[in-house]
Amino acid sequence: MQNHGCGRWFANGDLAQLADWIRQLRVQPELAAACGAAARELLLSSASPQIVTERYWSLLQRHLPADKQLNTLAP
């Protein structure tokens, strides 16, 4: 998340750091907007419906027996 500008990562149970981050987003709406835009871009570039479908297709093809393989991804 941090590498892509989408937000921050906190250790489980680190409520103080999480609360600080939420306060920072509240007082800096431009930061919140930038994080939101970066998160959307990351989602579209790595988890669009097309990308997810292709990844599942590849996974299925790797694990199906050879006689059950499908040649194309049906619409």
N, C-alpha and C positions, 0 to 999 in steps of 0.2 A: 504494500500500500504506500509506504513512504517513498519507495523508489519511483513510483509513478505519480506522486503528488496528490494522491487520493485521500490522504488522511494520515493517521498515526496508528502504530501498533503498541499495545500495552500488555504487560504480563498479566496473566489471570489473577484477579483479586486486587490489582493496582487501581483501586477506586479513586485515589487522590489524583493520580495522573490523568485518568479518564475525565474526572470532574474539571480539572484545569483545562483540558483540551476542549471540552464542551463550552466552558466559559469563554475561552479564546475565540471559538467560532461565533459565539453570540455577540461579542463586542467587535468582531472583525468580519462583517458580512461578506466583504470581498474575498476573504480567505475561504469562507464556507462555499461561496460561489465557484471559486477556482478549484477547490477540492471536488465539488460536484461535477464540474465540467471534465476534470481529469478522470474521474471515476467512470463517467459516461463514455469517454473516448476509449478507456481501457476495456470496458465491457464490449463495446462495438468492435474493437480490434482483436479481441481474444475469445469472445463468447457469443458472437452473433448466432442466430439460428443456423445459418449456413455452416459456420465453423463447428458448432456443436454437433450438427448432423453428420458432418464429415468425420469427426472424431469417433462418434458412436459407430458409424459404418465401418471404419477401420478396425475398431475393437471387435465388432461382431465377426468381421471377415477373418481376423486372426484366430478366433476361438471356435469357429464353426468347423466341423469335419470337412475334409476336402470335397466329399460328395454332396455336401449341403451348401457349398459356396454359391453366392448369388453374383451375377455378372455386373449388374448395374443397380444403382440406387433408384428405385421406382418413385415416381412423383407422388 
